[in-house]
Amino acid sequence: MRIVIDGGLCCGSGECIKACPEKAITLVDGKAVVDEERCDLDGLCIPACPKGAVGYDEGGNLGGCGF
């Protein structure tokens, strides 16, 4: 399982970045990208996204930004 960000929905607000205590999310070209090595999968970033672009991927690739 991993956290992914849908680049088509991401508005670059940075709310997910603020919610991540591990600092595992950065903006790249105006879109949020998850650093899987730093991410602890706590999911605090998921409800923080105003566009619903952040979520869990429990298997296949959802086409998230930066993957």
Secondary structure, 3 states (H helix, E strand, C coil): CEEEEECCCCCCCCHHHHHCCCCCEEEECCEEEECCCCCCCCCCHHHHCCCCCEEEECCCCCCECCC
